[in-house]
Amino acid sequence: MSKFSKKRGKASPAISTASLPDIIFMLLFFFMVVTVMRNSELLIDVVVPEATELQKLEQKSLVNYIYVGRPKEKYRNTYGTSPRVQLNDAFVKGSLENEIPIFLEKHRIKVPEAQRPRITTSLRVDGDVTMGIVQDVKTALRKSNQLKVNYSARIRAN
């Protein structure tokens, strides 16, 4: 007859950590690939005016930018030299009254509903642009019920 004996005192083997660096690097590469950085390519030349009293915006995710200026040198053959309005990565092709509300709504739906009243539109306007086109942009913003507007500026060197 065979005798069965219980093995006592033996612990389970330790977990191997040899593949842990591979898993960490795989996760790192995954998040590097999936993360989207929000950068707009400027198609216009913008030298913002200087100012002495500046305030820093707190949450940049609640800010949408509208650029106003003359097209860069490489785009002047296509778009001319008159001041243009840029929303995200494209020039406004139609009327401001039609395209600005669509631009604002695309940004608004990405923001949680509780933070929507805090959305700010920042105008980055070239210092040499006349106020007529800026007034048209402000009118379109007012009609779209976007009332929190600021002007981007750089600090004046004393």
C-alpha positions in Angstrom: 0.0 0.0 0.0 1.2 3.5 -0.7 1.5 6.1 1.8 0.4 9.6 1.0 2.1 12.3 2.9 1.2 16.0 3.2 3.9 18.4 2.3 4.0 20.9 5.1 6.0 24.1 5.4 6.4 24.8 1.7 5.3 28.3 0.6 4.1 29.2 -2.8 6.9 30.4 -5.1 7.5 34.2 -5.3 6.0 36.1 -8.2 8.6 36.8 -10.9 9.2 40.5 -11.5 11.4 39.9 -14.6 8.7 41.1 -17.0 7.7 44.1 -15.0 9.9 46.6 -16.8 8.5 45.3 -20.1 5.0 45.9 -18.9 5.8 49.4 -17.7 7.4 50.4 -20.9 4.5 49.0 -22.9 2.1 51.2 -20.9 4.4 54.2 -21.3 4.5 53.8 -25.1 0.7 53.3 -25.2 0.0 56.5 -23.3 2.5 58.4 -25.4 0.8 57.3 -28.6 -2.8 57.9 -27.4 -2.2 61.3 -25.8 -3.2 64.2 -28.0 -1.5 67.5 -27.5 -3.5 70.5 -28.6 -1.4 72.7 -30.8 -2.7 74.9 -33.6 -0.4 75.6 -36.5 -0.4 79.4 -37.0 -1.1 80.3 -40.6 -0.9 84.0 -39.8 1.7 86.3 -38.4 0.7 87.5 -34.9 2.7 89.9 -32.9 0.5 90.6 -29.9 0.6 94.1 -28.4 2.4 94.8 -25.1 0.6 95.6 -21.9 1.4 96.4 -18.3 -1.6 94.9 -16.4 -1.9 91.2 -17.3 -3.8 88.3 -15.8 -2.9 84.7 -16.4 -5.7 82.4 -17.4 -6.3 79.6 -14.9 -7.7 76.7 -16.9 -6.4 76.7 -20.5 -8.7 73.8 -21.4 -11.6 76.2 -21.1 -10.0 78.7 -23.5 -10.6 78.7 -27.3 -8.3 80.9 -29.4 -9.2 83.1 -32.4 -6.3 84.5 -34.3 -6.4 87.6 -36.4 -3.6 88.8 -38.6 -2.0 88.8 -42.1 -1.2 85.4 -43.6 2.4 84.1 -43.3 4.7 84.6 -46.3 4.2 81.0 -47.7 0.4 81.5 -47.7 0.2 85.0 -49.2 0.0 83.7 -52.8 -3.1 81.7 -51.9 -4.8 84.0 -49.3 -3.4 87.5 -50.1 -2.0 90.0 -47.7 -5.2 91.4 -46.1 -5.9 90.4 -42.5 -7.6 87.1 -42.0 -9.3 85.2 -39.1 -8.0 81.8 -38.2 -10.1 79.3 -36.1 -8.0 76.3 -35.0 -6.0 75.2 -38.0 -7.9 76.9 -40.9 -8.8 80.3 -42.2 -12.5 81.4 -42.1 -13.7 80.8 -45.6 -17.3 81.9 -45.2 -18.8 84.6 -43.1 -17.8 85.1 -39.5 -21.5 84.9 -38.4 -21.7 81.3 -39.8 -18.4 79.8 -38.8 -17.7 81.3 -35.3 -20.9 79.7 -33.8 -19.9 76.3 -35.2 -16.3 76.7 -33.9 -17.7 77.7 -30.4 -20.1 74.8 -30.3 -17.4 72.2 -31.2 -15.4 73.4 -28.3 -18.5 73.7 -26.0 -19.5 70.0 -26.4 -16.0 68.8 -25.3 -16.3 70.7 -22.0 -18.3 69.2 -19.1 -21.6 71.0 -18.6 -20.8 72.3 -15.2 -17.8 74.2 -16.6 -19.4 75.6 -19.8 -20.2 79.0 -18.3 -16.5 79.5 -17.6 -15.4 79.1 -21.3 -13.4 82.1 -22.4 -12.5 83.2 -25.9 -9.1 84.6 -26.3 -8.4 86.9 -29.2 -4.8 86.9 -30.4 -4.7 89.9 -32.7 -1.7 91.3 -34.5 -0.9 94.8 -33.4 -1.0 96.2 -36.9 -4.5 94.9 -37.7 -7.3 97.5 -37.9 -10.2 97.2 -35.4 -12.8 96.7 -38.2 -12.1 92.9 -38.5 -11.8 92.6 -34.7 -15.2 94.3 -34.3 -16.7 91.8 -36.7 -15.3 88.9 -34.7 -16.6 90.5 -31.4 -20.1 91.0 -33.0 -20.2 87.3 -34.1 -19.1 86.2 -30.6 -21.9 88.4 -29.1 -24.5 86.9 -31.4 -23.2 83.4 -30.4 -23.7 84.3 -26.7 -20.0 84.1 -26.0 -19.5 87.0 -23.7 -16.3 86.1 -21.9 -13.6 87.5 -24.2 -10.1 88.6 -23.5 -7.2 89.9 -25.6 -3.8 88.1 -25.5 -0.9 90.4 -24.9 2.8 90.1 -23.8 4.3 91.9 -20.9 5.9 95.3 -21.6 9.6 95.4 -20.9 10.3 98.5 -18.7 
